[in-house]
Amino acid sequence: MLIFLFLFQLVLSIQGDDIPPCPNGGVVFNIPQNTSVVTWYPYNFTKTVPTFPQNYECLYKINVPSGWFAQIDLAVFNGNNTSVVVQVIDQLQRIENVTTSNYEYFYFIANGGTIKLSTENNRVQFGFSVTWNQYNVKTQTAYNISKSSFDPLVFRGYDLYPSIMKADTKVSVTMMTPIYYLQKNLRGIIFFDGPNWNSTSLGTGLQLLNSKTQYVSSGQYMTILFLGRTFSYDNIRMLIQDYEHTKGIMQFQGMSCQDNWECPSIVLDASSGPSALQSYTDNSIAYDEIMSLEGTGTLEVYLGSVTENKTNMVASYQAQNNNAMRFPQEVPGKVKTYVLREGNATITILPSRYNFAETKEFGRKGFIVSPNYGSLSMMQSINGYIESPKNSIANFRFSVNADMDGGAIIKITGRKNHQDVFTRFYNSSNPPMFLDECFGSDLYVEYDTGSKPTTGFYMEFHIQQGSFKSSVLTIICSVLLFNLFK
C-alpha cells in the first residue's frame, strides 16, 4: 500500500510538472481558421485528465464572434468535492461555480467568456476542449402567444433552429425543473430579448431555473436558441405565456419529481411578493394530488395561467388553517399554477390519482372539476369518484356548477355494497339542482361534453356521517336548501 501511494504521488508530481505556467493576463483562445479542429487545453488528453499543482491560478479567455458559439467540454475532478476550484463566467458576467464536472458542456456566445481556475490547496484534475459552431438560422419557427389564452405554451427544443415568440404585450418564459441529471443541459438554451439572435441576451435556461424567476421581453418578441445536441432537450420543458398572466409574481418554481411518486415538498416564500409553483403533466386527464399545505398565507389554485378575473381558479386555501379535511385533493389539467399571495408555506403534491377517492374521516370537503374549467374547450369531460369512510354510510352533500350547452350531460350514481341504488341524469333541458344530497357508500360523477366545447364542470362536496334505518331506501336523494359547508 505504501509503495502504491508513493507511485501515485509520483505520477501526480510528474503530471503537475507538465502543466505550463500561466502567462500574465491568462490564456486567450480565438476561433481557428479551420473550425472543424478541436482546441485542447493544456494538451490533447483522452484517458487521464491533467493534474494541476496546488496554488495554481489562471484565466482562460475564449473569444466568440457574432453568429457563433463556443462549446466547452470541461473536465474538473477535485479530491475535495466541496471546494469551488473553477468559475465559468459568461458574456453577461454571470458566474457558475464548479466543484466537479464530468465532461459537462458549457457554452459561450458573442463576445465570449472566461474560465477561472484556482486550485488553492487542492490537487485538481482540470482540462477542456473547445469547438466553435455557427448558429443554424436557415429555418425559424414562429409562435403567437395570446393574453386571452389560459393555457401556457409548453415548449421544448424539438430542433436546433431559433424559435421566435410573439406576445400580445410581452413574452414571459419560466423553466420547469427537469430530473436532476438533465439540468446541466439547460446551459445550452439561450434567450434573446427580441425577434432574432442579434438581440440582447437574457441568459441561459440554467440561469433562469436557478434564479427562480422569469425572463420577460422588453417588447413583443423573444427568441430562443438551442445549442449543441438536439436530444439534450427532448425531456426539458418551459412555459411561455403573455406577461399579463405573470406580472406581479416575484418567484417561480417548477414541480421537481424524479418519477411518478417521488416529489419533494416545496417551500413557497411570498414574503417579498407572490410566489408560484407550476406543474405540468403530459396530458389533460393526468392529475396532481395536493397532499398537504402548512405555513401561512393564501394559496390560490389555477388550471393553466393565473388570470386577473380568476375565472379558472378552482380553490383557495388559508395555509395557517387546519386543511387536513380538504386533502388529498385532485387537480386535473396539463398545466396547474399554485400561487401563494403572502406568507411562507410548504406544499406537498403528488402526480398521481391513488389517494383522492378514499375518505378517512367524516367532515371531508373537496371538489371535482373539469381539466380546463373556466375556458371554452372540447377537453372538459370528467369522471369523479369518492367513497365514504370504510364500512360506513355517508351523507354526500354537493353543489354543481356546469355548462350544459352543446349536448353536455351529467350522470350521478350512488352505490351501496357495490350495487347501484340511485342514478340521476341532467342535460340542458333538465339542468342540475344547485344543492343536492345523497346517502350511500360511494358516489360516481360523470360529465360528458358531447361534440361541442363547454366551459366545464365544477362540483363542491362535503362528506358527513349518514344515518337511516335499514328498511329505508339505501340511497335517498332530495333537494335541500342548506349551507353546503355549514
N, C-alpha and C positions, 0 to 999 in steps of 0.2 A: 504494500500500500504506500509506504514512504517513497519507494522508487517511482511508483506511478505519479504521485503528487509532484515529485521533483521534475519528472519528464513533462508533466502538464504545465508547470510553471515555466519551464524552459521554452516550451512551444509558445506560450503567451509572450514571453520576453522577445523571442525572435520575431513573432508577428508584430509586436509593438515597434521593433526597430525598423520594420519595413514600411511603416507609416510615414509619409512625407511630412515635413514641418509645415505649419500653416503660415502662409506669407502674410505680410502686413496688408490689412484690408480684406483678407479672406480669399476665397477661390471663386472665380467668375466663370459661368458656363453660358456660352452663346449657341444659338442654333447652328448646327453644322451645314455645310453645303449639301451633303448627302444625308437627308433626314431619315433614310432607312437604316442608318448606322446608329447603334445604341451607344450612348455615352455612359461610361462607368466611373465610379469613384470608390476607393482610391485606386482600384485596378479591377480588371475583369475577374470576378470571383463567382464560382459556380457551386462549390461544395462547402467551403468554410468561409464564413463571414470574417473579414479582417478584425483583429483585436487592437484597440487603441490604448495607449498608455494612460495612466492616471493624470489628472490635471491638464488634460488636452482640451483646448478650446479653438473653435474655428467657425467662420461664417461661410456659407456656400450660397452664392447669389446665382439664381437661374433666371436668365432673361428670356422673355417670350414676346415675339412681335404680334401685332394686331392680327386677328383672324386665326391665330394658332393657340394651342395649349400644350403644356409640358406635362407628361405623365411620369411621375417619380415612383419607382418601385423601391420602397425603403425597408431596410433590414436593421433592426435595433434589438440587441439581446443584452440584458443587463442583469448581473447577479443579484443586485438589489432592485427588485421589481417595483419598489415603491418610490424610487428616486427618478425624478424627471431629468433625463440626460440630453434630450433633443427637443427643440422647439421648431415647429413648422409655421412660418409667418407668410401669409398670402399678400396679394396686391392691395387689400384693404387694411393691412397691418393687423389682421386678426390672428391670434396666436393659438395653436393647438399644441399642448404639452404631450410629449410622448415618453412613456417609460419603456415600452417594448413594442415592436412592430414586426410581425411575422410576414415580411414581404408584402405589406399592405400598399395600396395605391394612394397617392396624393396627387393633386392637380393644381397647376398654376396657369392662370390666363394672363393676358397682357396687363401690365408690363412685367409680370413675373413675380417671384417670391424668394424667400430666403430660408435656408435650413441652418439652425444654430446648434452646434454640438458642444457640450460641456460635460466631460466625463467626471470631473472632481475626483473623489477618492474611489471611484468605481472602475472596475475592469469591464469595458464596454466593447461589444462587437458591433460594428457600425459600417454601413456601406449602402450605396444606392446606385441605381441606373436611371437614365433619363432618355425619353424619346419625345420628339416634337411631332405634333399632328395638326392638320388643318381642320377647322370646323366643316362639317358636312352641311352646307347651306343650299344645296341644289333643290331640295324638297323641303317645304314647310307645311305644317298643319295648323289651321286656324280654328279657334273655338270661341263662341259667343257666350258670355256669362250674363244672365239676366237677373236684375234685382227683384223681379216679380216671382222668381222661382224659389221654392222652399228647399229644393234638392241641390246640395253642393255637387259640383263635378268631382267625381272620384277619379283621379288621374294617376297614371303611371307611365313609365318610359317604354312605350311599345317599340320605339326605334331610336336611332341616334340623331334624328332630324330635329331642328328647332321647332318648338310648339309655341304659337302666339295666342295669348289670351286677350280678349277684348271684353270689357265690362261696361255696363251702363254708366257707372260712376267711376270706381276704381277697382282694381283686381286685388283680392286678398287670397293668400295661399298659406295653409298650415300643413304641417307634416305629421302623418300618422307614425306611430312608433313601430318599426319593424322588429322582428325577432332579433335578439342581440347580435348574432354573428353577421347580420346583414347591415348593421348600422354604419359600418365603415364605407359601404358603397354609396352612402349619401354624399360623400365628398365630391362625387362626380356629377352631381346635379347643380347646375349654376342658374341663378335667376337674374334677369336683366330688367331694369326699370324702363321699359319702352318696347317698341314694335320690332326690334331686332337686336342682335348681339353686339352692335356698336353702342348700345345704350349703356348707362351706368350699371355696374354690377351691384346687386343687393346682397350677395353672399351665396353660400352653398346650402344644400339640404341638411347636412350635418350641423352646420351653424344654426340653421333655423330650428331644428329639433332640440338642440341643447339650450337655445335661448328661451324656449317655452313661450314663443310669441308668434307673430305673423309677419310676413312680408306684404307690404302694401305699395302698389304702384302710385306714382305721383299723378299720373293721368289715366287714361282708359286702357293702356296696353301693358302687358308683361310678357317677356319671352323666357322660355325655359329650354335649357340646352343640356343634353346628356352626353357626358364624355366617357370614353373608354368602351367597355364591352357591353353589348346590348343586354345579355342575360343577367347582368348585375342588377337590373332594375325591375325584373319580372315580378317580384314579390314586395315591391315598395309602392306605397300609396300616399297621395297627398290630396287634400281637399281644397278646391278652388271655388270661390263664390264672390259675389259682389260685396264690396266693403260695407254696404248698407246693413248687411247681416252680422258683421263682426266688429263694427266700430264701437268703441267704449269698452270692449273686453280686453283686459290687461294681460291675461295669461292663458295659454292654450297647452293642453296635453292630449296625447292620443292613448287609447287603450293599449296596454302592453301585455298581451297574453302569449305565452310560449307554446301553448297548444289549446285545445278546446276546453280545458277545465282549470288550468293554472294561470290565474290572473291576480297579480298583487293588488292589495288595497292602494288607493291613490289619494294623496293629500291635495286638496284644493285650497289654496290660500288667496282669499279675496280681501285681505286687509288693506290692499292698495287699490282695489277695484275688482270688478267681476272676473272670475276665473272659470274657464270652460274645460270640460273633458269631452272629447269627441270619440265616438265609437263607430266602427264600420264593420259590416258583415257582407258576405258575397252575394246574398240575395235578400229580397224584401220579406221573405217569410221566416228568416232567422230572427232570433230573439236575444236581447240582453236580459239578464235577470238581476235586478238590484237586490242585493242580499242584506246590506246594512248601510246605515248612514249615522255618523256620530260627529259631534262637534257643535259649532254654532253657525248661524246664517240660514238663508233661504235658498234651497236648491230647486231650480226650475228644470223640467224635462221637456225637450222639444224633439219631435220627429223631423229630422232634417236640420235646416238652418234655424238660427234664432230670428224671430220676427217681432217687430215692434208691436203689432196688434195681438200677438200671442195666439193667433188662430190655430197653430199647430202645437201649442203647448198642451201636454196631456196630464201633467201633475206638477204639484208644488209642495215641497216638504220643509218643515222647520227642523233643522238638524238637531237643535237642542231639545226637541220634544222626544218622547219615547215612541219610536216608529216601529217597534217590534211587531205590532199588529198589522202593519202595512207591507211587510216584506216576508217572503220574496215577492217581487213584482215584475211581471213580464213587460218588456218594451220592444215592440216589433220595428221593422224597417231597416233599410240598408245603412242609413246614417242617423245616429242619435247624438244630440248635443245636450250635455248636462251643465248648467250654469249656476255657480254659487255666487249670489249677489253681494254678500258681505260675510265677514267672519272667517272661520277656518274649520274645515270639515274633512273627514276621511270617509270615502265611499268604496264599497266593495261590489263589483259587478262580475258576473259570470256569463260567458257567451253560450248559454245552453237553455234547455227547456225541461229540466228534470224535476224542478222543485216547486213550480208555480201551482200546480193543481192541488197539492196536499195542504190541508188546513190543520194546524196543530192545536189551535185554541179557538174557542168562540170569541167573537168580537173582532175578527179579522175584517179588514177593509181593503179594497183594491179596485182595479178596473180592467176591462178587456177592450182593446182598441184596434182599429184598422191600421195597417202599416204606413199609410200615407194620409192619415186623418188630418183634415183641415185644408187639404188641397184637392183639386179636381183630378182624379186619377182612375185608370182602369184597374189598378192594383190595390183594391180595398177589401177583397173578400177575407174573411177571418173565421177560424174555428176556435172556440174557447171552451175550457173545461175546468171546473172547480169541484172540490169534494168537501163534505162535512168532516169534522174531526172523526177519527177512527171509531167505528161501531156506534155511531150516533146519528140522530135526526137533527137537521139544521133548518133554520128559517133563513132562506136566501132572499134578502131584500135588494132590489136593484132599480136603477133609473137608467133609461135608454135615451140616447140622442143619436138619430141615424138619418142619413139621406136615403129616402125610399124612391127616388126618381129612377127612370130608365129600366124598370123591371126588377129592382132590387127586392129581395125577400129576407125575412128573419125567421128562424126556427129556434124555439126554445124548448128543450126537452128535460123533464125531470125524471129521475130514476130512484128506485129503492131496491136493494137486493139484486142489482144487475138487471132489473126489468123496467121498461119504460112505463111510467104511470101517468104521465102528463105530456102533451105536445100542443104547442100553440104556434100558428103561422101569422106573420104580418107581411103586408105589402103596401103599395101606395094607396089602395082602396081601404085597407084596414091597418092604419099606422099603429106602431107600438104604444102602449099606455106609458105615460111618463113615469109613473111609480107603480111598482108591482111587487108581489111577494109569493114565494113558493116554499113548501116544506118537502124535505127529502134528504137523500144522502149524496146525490150527485146532480150537477146542473151542467147541461151542454148548451152552448150558444153557437149558432151558425148565422153568418151574414154573407149572402151571395149577391154580388152586384149585377149579375146578368151580363149583358153585352154593351152597356154604356158606362161611362165614368161617373163616379159619385164623389162626394166629399167625405164619405166614410161613416164609420160606426164607432160609437163610444158608449160603454156601459159601466157605471159605477155599481159596486156591490158591497153589501155588509152581511156577514155571516153571523147569525145569532142562534142561541140554543132554541130548538124547536120542541114543542110538547103537544101531543094529541093522543087520544085513545086509539088503540089498535083497531077498533071497529070502525073508525072514521077512515075515509079515503086516504090512501098512502100519501098522495100529494094533493095539496089544496092550493090553488092559485086564485087570488082575488085582488081587485083594485082597492088600494088603501090610500088615503091622504095622510101621509106621515112624513116626518122629517127623516130623510134617509139615513143620516149619520147622527141622529139624536142620541 
